[in-house]
């Protein structure tokens, strides 16, 4: 029996009828007994497949995905979560690129020509003949994720069951997610955050989790009130939206220990507004798929948290390094690098006719994250963005977050993103995009605001008030789209 199978069996034996997972939209529930029973169904069906057969998980229903993800791991298959919202042609191409042998889905009509298992409450039901694992699969992980592809062709990120559970245990321990705790996550379940910080940390900690198909600003607090979570799994875009909406009842807010923020750096201004509006403290963290999720986190004690910082390393080696790999002293910016058994050692290149393995780490054992950061004297890490996002204005390096935090401190600004735009004389200049309730006179007001708070070379050349920023499924700003828009001026 594998690690996941053993944990599910323990939960089902100790508290068979207690709710493990429930749907935030309609209140449907999965007890620990139901989760363990579905996992047993997966194990029975997996006897007909080679170990670690790649199973594409294409499920919009959050309980269907939850049961399938845990069942797939328990059965010793390779779970390959895929965004169910992809257009049909892109979905088909993605499943081909990831070399999935079978697709487990709650919408078999989305994959009409593929071997398929239909997902139900009691487990999967094969509806089309399966086939052996496709030829040319280079690795056999427990979960195969893909990068976002924002800095090049998407690459495969293979994670072992040990890596996933090791990180989930660290998450549960750091956040104290015991049997009496309930989380609420409206984040996409095909992403590592919701999988490890949500599903697996719940299995490890023995609490319960409310899973929602998507974030709904208008219904968020109603659902939190109804399902009574003790902690919230969020991203900066969610916090920014909630900071502009009516606050939850005090009795609801008092029950919530923290709102955990991940996926992208959080502006101190947004964090302050959210807490001032709701009375709920924010616990900022940092993670990535290559580390099976969590890398750093602020302490649970609110007095020890540092605004603008993603906190301290949690069980992973971390340095801020110069371009030559030399570790930098506190206060100096550089690229964040990681090391540890839970950090992947290899990638899969997926854009060719066959899978190719390449190292994810350098010869010294460190993985370069592509994130720019700085640590203070106590080891707290602050992120300034991606290496590729740094703006070179006439030889001077400008980090978008420096400007974004100033813009977000203005009371009229909801969200903000800064990118570099081409300039014939200087090479690049910063251009800002902001959202606000009213655009009247705001561009001029923000130019004056920045003029009093930023040195001349960091002031945006243009500030554009827009209806919304382009966001990816996890709430990250799609800066490549903004760069295209800025470059078209």
Secondary structure, 3 states (H helix, E strand, C coil): CCHHHHHHHHHHHHCCCCEEEEECCCCCEEEHHHHHHHHHHHHHHHCCCCCCCEEEEECCCHHHHHHHHHHHHHCCCEEEECCCCCCHHHHHHHHHHCCCCEEEECCHHHHCCCCEEEEECCEEEECCCCCCCCCCCCCCCCEEEECCCCCCCCEEEEECHHHHHHHHHHHHHHHCCCCCCEEEECCCCCCHHHHHHHHHHHHHHCCEEEECCCCCCCCHHHHHHHHCCCEEEEEHHHHHHHCCCCCCCHHHHHHCCEEEEECCCCCHHHHHHHHHHHCCCEEEEEEEHHHCEEEEECCCCHHHCCCCCCEEECCCEEEEECCCCCECCCCCCEEEEEECCCCCCEEEECCCCCCEEEECCCCCCCEEEEEEEEECCCCCEEEEEEHHHCEEECCEEECHHHHHHHHHCCCCEEEEEEEEEEECCCEEEEEEEEEECCCCCHHHHHHHHHHCCCCHHHCCCEEEECCCCCECCCCCECHHHHHHHHHCC
